């Protein structure tokens, strides 16, 4: 089987997911542009933001709920700003914005990976490099997004709760480790090494023929 036949076979295998990734990327970009325009036109004046006190030990009594014998009811305070300031709006939107950027960037890199593999074949050094780039993007980006979300939520809580006893490391209490994204990123890094080895073996075989 020649190189052209291998590339054609790879194109058939990758075609469904390549088209889906391309369409979803375009839809997401259109939604982001529309949301940016709407937020710019209407502004943030009068917008209410809320945050749950994730640093609380949930020991507050919930008197309106009666538990079964042997059970305990706790409640976690939730603070809302009826007319949020600009800084509070920034803190409330920072986490979702960074998470959205990581997701859109990952989808863009996935689309780039699939299109490149469809044109040049799966077992190439270019495919291995783009696999590694996507893996590192998901691995580092997910951790950064989770960290930014935790820090911004804690800072927002500090601006709304007068009696909040927060320290510079309080954000760790509300930090949610992105286990799935980390595992997927590590898996892509492993596959990039396998693909790179396969690409070098393929080049060696082509050089012998």
C-alpha positions as CSV (number, residue, x, y, z in Angstrom):
1,X,0.0,0.0,0.0
2,X,1.5,3.4,-1.1
3,X,1.6,6.6,0.8
4,X,-1.3,8.0,-1.1
5,X,-3.5,5.0,-0.3
6,X,-2.6,5.3,3.4
7,X,-3.5,9.0,3.5
8,X,-6.8,8.3,1.7
9,X,-7.6,5.6,4.2
10,X,-6.8,8.0,7.1
11,X,-9.1,10.6,5.5
12,X,-12.0,8.2,5.5
13,X,-11.4,7.2,9.1
14,X,-11.1,10.8,10.4
15,X,-13.8,12.4,8.2
16,X,-16.8,12.2,10.5
17,X,-15.1,13.6,13.6
18,X,-13.2,16.2,11.6
19,X,-16.4,17.7,10.2
20,X,-18.1,17.6,13.7
21,X,-15.2,19.4,15.3
22,X,-15.1,22.0,12.6
23,X,-18.8,22.7,12.8
24,X,-18.8,22.9,16.6
25,X,-15.8,25.2,16.6
26,X,-17.6,27.7,14.3
27,X,-20.8,27.6,16.4
28,X,-18.8,28.3,19.6
29,X,-17.0,31.2,18.0
30,X,-20.3,32.7,16.8
31,X,-21.8,32.4,20.3
32,X,-18.7,34.0,21.9
33,X,-18.8,36.9,19.5
34,X,-22.6,37.4,20.0
35,X,-22.2,37.2,23.8
36,X,-19.3,39.7,23.7
37,X,-21.4,42.1,21.6
38,X,-24.4,41.8,23.9
39,X,-22.3,42.4,27.0
40,X,-20.6,45.4,25.4
41,X,-24.0,47.0,24.4
42,X,-25.9,46.4,27.6
43,X,-23.0,46.7,30.0
44,X,-22.8,45.3,33.5
45,X,-24.8,48.1,35.3
46,X,-27.3,46.7,37.8
47,X,-26.2,43.1,37.2
48,X,-26.5,40.8,40.2
49,X,-23.7,38.3,41.0
50,X,-23.8,35.6,43.6
51,X,-21.2,33.3,45.3
52,X,-21.6,30.4,47.7
53,X,-19.3,30.3,50.7
54,X,-17.3,27.2,49.8
55,X,-14.9,27.8,52.7
56,X,-17.7,27.3,55.2
57,X,-17.9,24.1,57.3
58,X,-21.7,23.9,56.7
59,X,-22.4,23.9,60.4
60,X,-25.1,26.5,60.3
61,X,-28.5,25.1,61.4
62,X,-31.2,25.0,58.8
63,X,-34.3,25.5,61.0
64,X,-36.8,25.2,58.1
65,X,-35.9,21.6,57.3
66,X,-36.6,18.7,59.7
67,X,-34.2,15.7,59.2
68,X,-34.8,12.1,60.0
69,X,-33.6,10.8,63.4
70,X,-29.9,10.4,63.3
71,X,-29.5,12.9,60.4
72,X,-28.3,16.5,60.5
73,X,-29.2,19.4,58.3
74,X,-26.6,22.0,57.4
75,X,-26.7,25.1,55.3
76,X,-24.0,27.1,53.4
77,X,-24.4,30.8,53.1
78,X,-24.8,32.3,49.6
79,X,-24.0,36.0,49.1
80,X,-25.5,38.1,46.3
81,X,-24.7,41.7,45.3
82,X,-27.9,43.3,44.1
83,X,-26.0,45.9,42.2
84,X,-22.5,44.5,41.5
85,X,-19.5,46.8,41.0
86,X,-17.3,46.4,37.9
87,X,-14.6,44.5,39.9
88,X,-17.3,42.1,41.3
89,X,-18.6,41.5,37.8
90,X,-15.0,40.8,36.6
91,X,-14.4,38.4,39.5
92,X,-17.7,36.6,38.8
93,X,-17.0,36.2,35.1
94,X,-13.3,35.5,35.2
95,X,-13.5,31.8,36.0
96,X,-16.1,31.0,33.3
97,X,-14.2,33.1,30.8
98,X,-10.9,31.3,31.3
99,X,-12.7,27.9,31.2
100,X,-14.4,28.9,28.0
101,X,-11.1,30.0,26.5
102,X,-9.5,26.6,27.4
103,X,-12.4,24.7,25.9
104,X,-12.4,26.7,22.7
105,X,-8.6,26.6,22.4
106,X,-8.7,22.8,22.9
107,X,-11.4,22.4,20.3
108,X,-9.3,24.6,17.9
109,X,-6.2,22.4,18.4
110,X,-8.3,19.3,18.0
111,X,-9.7,20.6,14.7
112,X,-6.1,21.5,13.6
113,X,-4.9,18.0,14.6
114,X,-7.7,16.2,12.7
115,X,-7.3,18.3,9.6
116,X,-3.6,17.8,9.5
117,X,-3.9,14.1,10.1
118,X,-6.5,13.9,7.4
119,X,-4.3,15.7,4.8
120,X,-0.9,14.1,5.7
121,X,-1.8,10.9,7.5
122,X,-2.0,9.8,11.1
123,X,1.5,8.4,11.5
124,X,3.5,11.6,10.9
125,X,5.7,13.8,13.1
126,X,3.3,16.7,12.6
127,X,0.5,14.6,14.0
128,X,2.6,13.6,17.0
129,X,3.6,17.3,17.6
130,X,0.0,18.4,17.5
131,X,-1.1,15.6,19.8
132,X,1.5,16.7,22.3
133,X,0.4,20.3,22.0
134,X,-3.2,19.4,22.6
135,X,-2.3,17.2,25.6
136,X,-0.3,20.0,27.2
137,X,-3.0,22.5,26.5
138,X,-5.7,20.4,28.2
139,X,-3.4,19.4,31.1
140,X,-2.1,22.9,31.9
141,X,-5.2,24.8,30.8
142,X,-7.6,22.8,32.9
143,X,-5.4,23.3,36.0
144,X,-5.1,27.0,35.3
145,X,-8.8,27.4,34.7
146,X,-9.7,25.6,38.0
147,X,-7.2,27.7,39.9
148,X,-8.4,31.0,38.4
149,X,-12.0,30.0,39.2
150,X,-11.2,29.2,42.8
151,X,-9.2,32.4,43.4
152,X,-11.8,34.7,41.7
153,X,-14.6,33.0,43.7
154,X,-12.7,33.5,46.9
155,X,-11.9,37.1,46.1
156,X,-15.6,37.8,45.2
157,X,-16.7,36.2,48.5
158,X,-14.2,38.4,50.4
159,X,-15.9,41.5,48.8
160,X,-19.4,40.4,49.8
161,X,-19.0,38.7,53.2
162,X,-18.1,41.1,55.9
163,X,-17.3,38.4,58.5
164,X,-15.5,36.1,56.1
165,X,-12.3,34.9,57.7
166,X,-10.2,34.4,54.5
167,X,-6.5,33.9,54.1
168,X,-4.4,34.1,50.9
169,X,-4.7,30.3,50.6
170,X,-8.4,30.0,51.3
171,X,-9.0,29.4,47.6
172,X,-7.6,25.9,48.0
173,X,-10.7,25.0,49.9
174,X,-12.9,25.7,46.9
175,X,-10.4,24.4,44.3
176,X,-11.9,21.5,42.3
177,X,-9.1,19.4,40.7
178,X,-9.9,18.7,37.0
179,X,-9.2,15.0,37.2
180,X,-10.7,14.0,33.8
181,X,-8.9,16.8,31.9
182,X,-5.6,15.8,33.6
183,X,-6.1,12.1,32.7
184,X,-7.1,13.0,29.1
185,X,-4.1,15.3,28.7
186,X,-1.7,12.6,30.0
187,X,-3.2,10.1,27.7
188,X,-2.7,12.4,24.7
189,X,0.9,12.9,25.7
190,X,1.4,9.2,25.8
191,X,-0.2,8.7,22.4
192,X,1.9,11.5,21.0
193,X,5.0,9.6,22.0
194,X,3.6,6.4,20.4
195,X,2.7,8.3,17.2
196,X,6.2,9.9,17.0
197,X,7.8,6.4,17.3
198,X,5.4,5.1,14.6
199,X,6.2,8.0,12.3
200,X,10.0,7.5,12.6
201,X,9.5,3.7,11.9
202,X,7.4,4.6,8.9
203,X,10.1,7.0,7.6
204,X,12.7,4.3,8.0
205,X,10.6,1.8,6.1
206,X,9.9,4.2,3.3
207,X,13.7,4.9,3.1
208,X,14.4,1.2,2.6
209,X,11.8,0.7,-0.1
